[in-house]
Amino acid sequence: MERYIDRINSLIEKINPKLLDLEKKRKHGKPPSQVSSFFLVNKERGDWAEKTLLYAINSNSSEYIAIQYGKSDDIMAGENGFKEFYEKYQQELDEIGKRPDILIFDKKDLVGIDISSLTDEVVSKAKCGIEVRSSSFISQDYESFQKKKNVSAKKGKSCKELNFTPKVEDLKVVYKWVKKFEVPHYYVQFFWDKVYGISFEKILALLNEGKYCIKGYAKNQEKKIVNIPLSSGFLLSSEVSEVNPENLKVGKKNLENGNLLFYVKFDRSEAVLKKDSFNSLFGIEL
């Protein structure tokens, strides 16, 4: 049986270099100088999705455990020390690639191990890594709205549909991480009402088949977003508890330049996982 990393290597070598040029050196760019309330709310929504998925997996499995692995630092652009943090993170991307937000392990592989400080050897034992993406849409309402507009788009290639949304610039650093650790990688896309999942391997295959569209207006191709139809993946949950406005909390950031920003903080929700779909995607029985 062909190894996972060999399948990934074969797929990524076939991708049009105009979309993903592996030979082109990754640019670090300048660290952002400021942050907005909009950015902070988006970050909180991403944290909400990640915490919701962690809880959903761990509350359904006695054999496996999901742990946070991606960057979780709370430092923001405009705060003291951010420039040093940004440069250190760029260096990490160059060395090991982009860490997925979540790793899933067989619990017996973590016996006696401090999960707050994972070595490369331990990371390589993970069953999979998951990159969590979040959207501001209620998927069912969006789909109803599009039907009312009588949108007639070619299925499988339209940006009018709701999509998985990996960034072009992330594909290269995700591949670097996969190549180093040889751990299967997945994307999970959260909406307020549903959760979908797709494998990195399937994303690469669809890129080669042309079953995607590019969204974004940046002059730099790598800053754009690949849109892949949700129908290409798995519906992992259609039952996500609604965020209660009464439980929302107000957060604030007092930046070094005196700018005071306010934003909304979310508690995690409850997501009822479709165990058959979860097993079919990840090969893990909850």
C-alpha positions as CSV (number, residue, x, y, z in Angstrom):
1,M,0.0,0.0,0.0
2,E,1.4,3.4,-1.0
3,R,2.4,5.5,2.0
4,Y,0.4,8.7,2.8
5,I,3.4,11.0,2.2
6,D,4.1,9.4,-1.2
7,R,0.5,10.1,-2.3
8,I,0.8,13.7,-1.1
9,N,4.1,14.2,-2.9
10,S,2.7,12.8,-6.1
11,L,-0.4,15.1,-6.0
12,I,1.5,18.3,-5.1
13,E,4.1,17.8,-7.8
14,K,1.3,17.9,-10.4
15,I,-0.3,21.2,-9.2
16,N,0.0,24.1,-11.7
17,P,3.0,26.3,-10.5
18,K,1.0,29.3,-11.4
19,L,-1.3,28.4,-8.4
20,L,1.3,26.9,-6.1
21,D,5.0,27.4,-6.8
22,L,7.0,25.2,-4.5
23,E,10.3,26.5,-5.8
24,K,9.5,30.1,-5.0
25,K,10.9,31.2,-1.6
26,R,8.3,32.2,0.9
27,K,8.4,35.9,1.7
28,H,8.0,36.8,5.4
29,G,6.5,40.2,4.7
30,K,6.3,43.1,7.2
31,P,4.6,42.5,10.5
32,P,1.2,44.2,10.7
33,S,1.4,47.4,12.6
34,Q,-2.1,47.5,14.0
35,V,-5.2,45.3,14.6
36,S,-8.9,46.1,14.3
37,S,-12.0,45.1,16.3
38,F,-13.1,43.2,13.2
39,F,-10.0,41.1,13.3
40,L,-10.4,40.4,17.0
41,V,-14.0,39.2,16.5
42,N,-12.9,36.9,13.7
43,K,-10.1,35.5,16.0
44,E,-12.7,34.9,18.7
45,R,-15.0,33.1,16.3
46,G,-12.0,30.9,15.2
47,D,-11.3,30.1,18.9
48,W,-15.0,29.2,19.4
49,A,-14.9,26.8,16.5
50,E,-11.7,25.1,17.8
51,K,-13.0,24.8,21.3
52,T,-16.3,23.4,20.1
53,L,-14.6,20.7,18.0
54,L,-12.1,19.8,20.8
55,Y,-15.0,19.3,23.2
56,A,-17.1,17.4,20.6
57,I,-14.3,14.9,20.0
58,N,-13.2,14.4,23.6
59,S,-16.7,14.0,25.0
60,N,-17.4,11.2,22.4
61,S,-14.3,9.1,22.7
62,S,-12.7,7.0,25.4
63,E,-9.9,5.7,23.1
64,Y,-8.7,9.0,21.4
65,I,-7.9,12.5,22.6
66,A,-7.9,15.8,20.7
67,I,-5.4,18.4,21.9
68,Q,-4.7,22.0,21.0
69,Y,-1.5,22.2,18.9
70,G,-1.6,25.4,16.8
71,K,-0.5,28.9,17.8
72,S,-2.6,30.1,20.8
73,D,-0.6,33.2,21.8
74,D,-2.8,36.2,22.7
75,I,-0.4,38.8,21.6
76,M,-1.7,41.2,18.9
77,A,-0.3,43.7,16.4
78,G,0.2,47.0,18.1
79,E,1.2,45.4,21.4
80,N,4.6,45.4,22.9
81,G,6.7,42.4,21.8
82,F,4.5,41.6,18.7
83,K,7.3,42.2,16.2
84,E,9.6,39.7,17.9
85,F,6.7,37.2,18.1
86,Y,5.9,37.6,14.4
87,E,9.5,37.0,13.3
88,K,9.7,33.9,15.5
89,Y,6.5,32.5,14.0
90,Q,7.8,33.2,10.5
91,Q,11.0,31.3,11.4
92,E,8.9,28.4,12.6
93,L,6.9,28.3,9.4
94,D,10.2,28.1,7.4
95,E,11.5,25.3,9.6
96,I,8.6,22.9,10.2
97,G,5.6,24.5,8.4
98,K,2.2,25.5,9.7
99,R,1.1,23.5,12.7
100,P,-2.5,22.4,12.5
101,D,-4.8,23.7,15.3
102,I,-5.7,20.3,16.6
103,L,-3.9,16.9,16.9
104,I,-5.8,13.6,17.6
105,F,-3.9,10.9,19.4
106,D,-4.6,7.4,20.5
107,K,-4.5,7.9,24.3
108,K,-2.1,5.0,24.9
109,D,0.5,6.9,22.8
110,L,0.5,9.7,25.3
111,V,0.8,7.8,28.5
112,G,3.4,9.5,30.7
113,I,3.9,12.4,28.2
114,D,3.5,16.1,29.1
115,I,1.2,17.3,26.3
116,S,2.0,20.9,27.0
117,S,5.4,20.4,25.4
118,L,5.2,17.9,22.5
119,T,8.5,16.7,20.9
120,D,8.7,16.0,17.2
121,E,8.8,12.3,18.0
122,V,5.5,12.5,19.9
123,V,3.8,14.7,17.2
124,S,4.7,12.0,14.6
125,K,2.5,9.6,16.5
126,A,-0.6,11.6,16.0
127,K,-3.4,10.0,14.1
128,C,-4.2,13.3,12.3
129,G,-3.8,17.0,12.3
130,I,-6.8,19.4,11.8
131,E,-6.8,22.9,10.6
132,V,-10.0,24.6,11.8
133,R,-11.6,27.4,9.6
134,S,-14.6,29.4,10.6
135,S,-17.2,31.3,8.7
136,S,-19.6,34.1,9.7
137,F,-22.5,32.4,7.8
138,I,-25.5,30.4,9.0
139,S,-25.2,27.9,6.1
140,Q,-28.9,27.0,5.9
141,D,-29.9,30.6,5.7
142,Y,-27.2,31.4,3.1
143,E,-28.4,28.5,0.9
144,S,-32.1,29.6,1.2
145,F,-31.1,33.1,0.2
146,Q,-29.2,31.9,-2.8
147,K,-32.2,29.9,-4.0
148,K,-34.4,32.9,-3.7
149,K,-32.0,34.8,-6.0
150,N,-32.2,31.9,-8.5
151,V,-28.5,31.6,-8.7
152,S,-27.7,29.3,-11.6
153,A,-24.0,28.4,-11.1
154,K,-22.2,25.4,-12.4
155,K,-22.0,23.0,-9.5
156,G,-18.6,22.1,-8.2
157,K,-16.8,25.3,-9.4
158,S,-18.8,28.3,-8.1
159,C,-17.8,30.8,-5.5
160,K,-21.5,31.4,-5.0
161,E,-21.7,28.2,-3.0
162,L,-20.4,27.9,0.5
163,N,-16.9,26.4,0.4
164,F,-13.9,25.1,2.2
165,T,-11.5,28.1,2.2
166,P,-7.9,27.1,2.5
167,K,-5.5,30.0,1.8
168,V,-3.1,29.6,-1.2
169,E,-0.2,30.7,1.0
170,D,-1.1,28.1,3.6
171,L,-0.9,25.2,1.2
172,K,2.8,25.4,1.0
173,V,3.5,25.5,4.7
174,V,0.8,22.9,5.4
175,Y,2.7,20.6,3.0
176,K,6.0,21.4,4.7
177,W,4.5,20.2,8.1
178,V,3.0,17.1,6.5
179,K,6.3,16.3,4.8
180,K,8.2,16.6,8.1
181,F,5.8,14.6,10.4
182,E,4.0,12.4,7.8
183,V,0.8,12.8,9.7
184,P,-2.5,13.0,7.7
185,H,-3.9,16.5,7.6
186,Y,-7.5,17.7,7.4
187,Y,-9.5,20.9,7.1
188,V,-12.7,21.4,9.2
189,Q,-14.9,24.3,8.2
190,F,-17.3,25.6,10.8
191,F,-20.5,27.6,10.2
192,W,-22.8,28.7,13.0
193,D,-25.1,25.7,12.3
194,K,-23.1,23.0,10.6
195,V,-19.6,21.6,10.4
196,Y,-17.8,20.1,7.3
197,G,-14.5,18.3,6.8
198,I,-12.2,17.4,4.0
199,S,-8.7,15.9,3.8
200,F,-5.6,17.8,2.6
201,E,-5.1,14.9,0.1
202,K,-8.6,15.5,-1.4
203,I,-7.9,19.2,-1.7
204,L,-4.8,18.6,-3.7
205,A,-6.6,16.1,-5.9
206,L,-9.3,18.7,-6.6
207,L,-6.8,21.4,-7.4
208,N,-5.3,19.1,-10.0
209,E,-8.8,18.4,-11.4
210,G,-9.6,22.1,-11.6
211,K,-12.6,21.7,-9.3
212,Y,-12.1,25.0,-7.4
213,C,-12.3,28.7,-7.8
214,I,-10.1,31.5,-6.5
215,K,-11.5,34.3,-4.4
216,G,-9.7,37.5,-3.4
217,Y,-8.4,40.6,-5.0
218,A,-4.8,40.7,-3.7
219,K,-2.1,41.3,-6.4
220,N,-0.1,38.6,-4.7
221,Q,-1.6,35.2,-5.9
222,E,-0.5,33.5,-2.6
223,K,-2.7,35.8,-0.6
224,K,-5.8,34.6,-2.3
225,I,-8.2,31.9,-1.0
226,V,-9.0,28.6,-2.7
227,N,-12.8,27.9,-2.7
228,I,-13.7,24.2,-2.8
229,P,-17.4,23.2,-2.6
230,L,-18.6,21.7,0.7
231,S,-20.1,18.8,-1.4
232,S,-16.6,17.6,-2.0
233,G,-16.2,16.8,1.8
234,F,-18.1,15.3,4.6
235,L,-20.9,16.8,6.7
236,L,-19.6,16.2,10.3
237,S,-22.4,17.9,12.2
238,S,-25.7,19.5,11.4
239,E,-26.5,20.2,15.0
240,V,-24.5,23.1,16.5
241,S,-26.0,24.8,19.4
242,E,-26.8,28.4,18.9
243,V,-24.6,31.0,20.5
244,N,-26.6,32.7,23.3
245,P,-26.3,36.5,23.1
246,E,-26.8,36.6,26.9
247,N,-23.6,34.6,27.4
248,L,-21.5,36.9,25.2
249,K,-18.7,38.8,26.9
250,V,-17.0,42.0,26.0
251,G,-13.3,42.0,25.7
252,K,-10.9,44.9,25.2
253,K,-7.4,45.5,23.9
254,N,-5.5,48.6,25.0
255,L,-2.8,48.9,22.4
256,E,0.6,50.5,22.9
257,N,-0.3,53.5,20.8
258,G,-3.3,54.3,23.0
259,N,-5.9,52.8,20.7
260,L,-8.6,51.0,22.7
261,L,-10.5,48.2,20.9
262,F,-13.6,46.4,22.0
263,Y,-14.7,43.0,20.8
264,V,-17.1,40.1,21.6
265,K,-15.9,36.9,23.3
266,F,-17.8,33.5,22.7
267,D,-18.3,30.5,24.9
268,R,-18.0,27.1,23.1
269,S,-21.1,25.5,21.6
270,E,-22.3,21.9,21.6
271,A,-21.8,20.1,18.2
272,V,-23.4,16.7,17.8
273,L,-20.9,14.8,15.5
274,K,-22.1,12.4,12.8
275,K,-20.0,9.4,13.9
276,D,-20.2,7.6,10.6
277,S,-19.0,10.6,8.6
278,F,-16.3,11.3,11.2
279,N,-15.0,7.7,10.8
280,S,-15.2,7.8,7.0
281,L,-13.1,11.1,6.9
282,F,-10.6,10.5,9.6
283,G,-10.6,6.7,10.0
284,I,-11.3,7.2,13.7
285,E,-14.2,5.5,15.4
286,L,-15.7,7.6,18.1
